[in-house]
Amino acid sequence: PGAVDDPLLTPAGLHTSAQQYAAGNLCNPFASPLHGDLAGLPPLLLQVGTREVLLSDSTRFATKAQAAGVDVTLEVEEGLIHVWQMFPDLPESEQALARIGAFVKRHCA
């Protein structure tokens, strides 16, 4: 399971948000894509930090998508939290955004 020291997304906060979003049906693929049919998805770039609660879900999602024939790039960043890419002062943020740009360019050019 993912670490619980992410200040942006805690296990309790994730559970509460999911319950509200899914109206109690946590198996709804709109609430958790892990429960959906992933066949036919376009190439995916997943960036996840080792400190975030969604780490294990992200790795499971990548595995499930790959098994469905999806081209998946999974990047696991040591010591980073949920949505670290939005923090402009982190060198890892700039690097991640550059990789996102390269991924989009590679798959949309």
C-alpha positions as CSV (number, residue, x, y, z in Angstrom):
1,P,0.0,0.0,0.0
2,G,1.0,3.6,-0.5
3,A,2.6,5.6,2.3
4,V,0.4,7.5,4.7
5,D,2.6,10.6,5.0
6,D,1.2,12.5,2.0
7,P,0.0,15.9,3.3
8,L,-2.3,16.5,0.3
9,L,-4.2,13.2,0.1
10,T,-4.7,11.1,3.2
11,P,-6.3,7.7,3.3
12,A,-9.3,9.1,5.3
13,G,-9.6,12.0,2.9
14,L,-9.5,9.7,-0.1
15,H,-12.1,7.5,1.4
16,T,-14.4,10.4,2.2
17,S,-14.0,11.9,-1.3
18,A,-14.6,8.6,-3.0
19,Q,-17.8,7.9,-1.0
20,Q,-19.1,11.4,-1.9
21,Y,-18.2,11.1,-5.6
22,A,-19.4,7.6,-6.1
23,A,-22.5,7.9,-3.9
24,G,-21.4,4.8,-2.0
25,N,-20.6,2.6,-5.1
26,L,-16.9,2.4,-4.9
27,C,-16.8,-0.2,-7.6
28,N,-18.1,2.3,-10.1
29,P,-15.4,2.7,-12.8
30,F,-16.0,6.4,-12.8
31,A,-14.9,6.4,-9.1
32,S,-12.1,3.9,-9.6
33,P,-10.8,3.1,-13.1
34,L,-9.4,-0.1,-11.6
35,H,-13.0,-1.5,-11.9
36,G,-13.4,-0.6,-15.6
37,D,-12.6,-2.2,-18.9
38,L,-9.3,-0.7,-19.9
39,A,-9.0,-2.3,-23.4
40,G,-8.7,0.3,-26.1
41,L,-7.3,3.1,-24.0
42,P,-4.7,5.3,-25.7
43,P,-1.1,5.3,-24.4
44,L,-0.9,6.3,-20.7
45,L,1.7,8.1,-18.7
46,L,1.3,7.6,-15.0
47,Q,3.4,9.6,-12.6
48,V,3.2,8.7,-8.9
49,G,5.2,9.5,-5.8
50,T,6.3,6.9,-3.3
51,R,4.8,8.9,-0.4
52,E,1.3,9.1,-1.8
53,V,-1.7,7.0,-0.8
54,L,-2.5,6.2,-4.5
55,L,0.9,4.5,-5.1
56,S,-0.5,0.9,-4.9
57,D,-3.6,1.8,-6.9
58,S,-1.4,3.4,-9.6
59,T,0.8,0.4,-9.9
60,R,-2.2,-2.0,-10.0
61,F,-3.8,0.2,-12.7
62,A,-0.7,0.2,-14.8
63,T,-0.5,-3.6,-14.5
64,K,-4.2,-4.0,-15.4
65,A,-3.9,-1.6,-18.4
66,Q,-0.8,-3.4,-19.7
67,A,-2.7,-6.7,-19.4
68,A,-5.5,-5.1,-21.5
69,G,-2.9,-4.3,-24.2
70,V,-2.5,-0.6,-23.3
71,D,0.9,1.1,-23.9
72,V,1.7,2.2,-20.3
73,T,4.6,4.3,-19.0
74,L,4.7,4.2,-15.2
75,E,7.1,6.6,-13.4
76,V,7.5,6.2,-9.7
77,E,9.3,9.1,-8.1
78,E,11.0,8.4,-4.8
79,G,9.9,10.6,-1.8
80,L,7.3,12.6,-3.6
81,I,3.7,13.3,-2.7
82,H,0.4,13.4,-4.7
83,V,0.5,16.0,-7.6
84,W,4.1,17.0,-6.8
85,Q,4.1,18.4,-10.4
86,M,2.1,21.4,-9.3
87,F,5.0,22.7,-7.1
88,P,7.2,24.8,-9.3
89,D,10.0,25.0,-6.8
90,L,10.7,21.3,-6.9
91,P,13.3,20.3,-9.5
92,E,11.4,17.0,-9.9
93,S,8.3,19.0,-10.9
94,E,10.1,20.7,-13.8
95,Q,11.6,17.3,-14.9
96,A,8.2,15.6,-14.7
97,L,6.5,18.3,-16.7
98,A,9.2,18.0,-19.4
99,R,8.6,14.2,-19.6
100,I,4.8,14.9,-19.9
101,G,5.5,17.2,-22.8
102,A,7.7,14.7,-24.5
103,F,5.1,11.9,-24.0
104,V,2.4,14.1,-25.5
105,K,4.6,15.1,-28.4
106,R,5.6,11.5,-29.1
107,H,2.1,10.2,-29.1
108,C,0.3,13.2,-30.7
109,A,2.7,14.3,-33.4
